[in-house]
Amino acid sequence: QVQLVESGGGLVQAGGSLRLSCAASGIIFSAYTMGWDRQAPGKQREWVAGITSGGNTNYTDSVKGRFTISRDNAKKMVYLQMNSLKPEDTAVYFCNAGIFSRKIYWGQGTQVTVSS
């Protein structure tokens, strides 16, 4: 079975940092584009960051310069380093895997709460 399992969420004060991890299993990991989306209470799910199988990265404007997505194909892991966190970053963060433009697999999410 395919599984994506997030970890690393928690409570942090504004200006602090967190590193989210996503462990993948059951897929040929190196073939997939990996990404992170987030969903705040009462808000639509928002794409945050993506990294292709070749290592190209992209970010939504609100996190550029603060967040960094990376991957380790040997370990089948994806990471999201989040620095200079703001209260508006508070959300459940979901790891996802896809091919072409289609997101296929999703993790169950990890809560990130940023206090002011």
N, C-alpha and C positions, 0 to 999 in steps of 0.2 A: 504494500500500500504506500501511496505517496503521503508524506508528512512534511509539513513545515512548522517548526516549533520556535516561537520567539521567546527571548528572555532579555533581561536587563532593564526593564521598565521600573519605575518607582517614583518617589516623591523627591523633588529637588527645588531649591530656591531659584528665583530668577537670577540669571547670570551664570548658573552652574552648568554642569555637563553630565551627560549620560551616554553610554554606548549600548545600543541594542544589537542583539545577535539573533540570527535565524539559522537553524540547523535543518538541512534538507536531507531527506532519504527517499528511496524508491524511484528516483529519476536519474537520467544521465545529466548530471548537474551542469556540466560545462556547456551543454547545448542550449541552455535557457537564459533568457533575459530575466534578471531578478530585480525586484523593486520593493519599495515601501509606500504604503498609503496610510492615511490616518482619518479618523472620524471623531469629531468632538460632539458632545451631547447637543442634540437639536440641529446638527449641521449635516450636510451631505458629505459622503466620503470624498476625500481629496487626495490626489496623487502627490507624493512628496519627492521621491527620488527613484532613479532607475540606473541599472548598469547592465550593459549588454554582455554577451558571452565573450566578446573581444576586449572588454574592459572600458568601453566608452561610457561616460556618466552624464546624467542630466538631472536638474533639480527644478522644483517650482520656485518662483521668484522669491517668495517669502522666506526661504531657508538658504538661499545662495550665500555663500561665504561663511555660513555657520554650521551647516551639516555636511558630512562627507560619507558617501556610500562606497563600500569596497567589497571584494569577494575573494575567497580562497577556494579555488576549484578542487585542490587536493583534499581539503577538509570538508568540502561541500557546505561552506558557511558564507553567509552574507552579513555585513555589519552596517550599522548606521551610527556614526559618531556625531553626537549632537552637542554643540558648544553654544555658549551665550544664550541659553534657553530663556524664552519669554513665556509669560502666562498664556498667550494665545497658541503656544505649542501644545498645550494640554489636550490630550486626545488618546484614544486607543490606536496603537500603531500596528498595522498588519503587514506581514511579509507576503510577497506573492512571486510566482514564477510563471513565465509565459513564453510563447514563441510568436514571432512576427509581431503583430499589434494586439494579440489576444492574451489576456491574463487567464491562466488555466487553474492554477492551484493557489490556495490561500491558507495562511496560518490562522490561528484562533485569536491572535492579538495580544498585545501587552500594553498595560496602562502606563501612560506618562502623565504625571501631574506636576505642573510648575507653579509654585506659589509666589506671590508678590511680596 
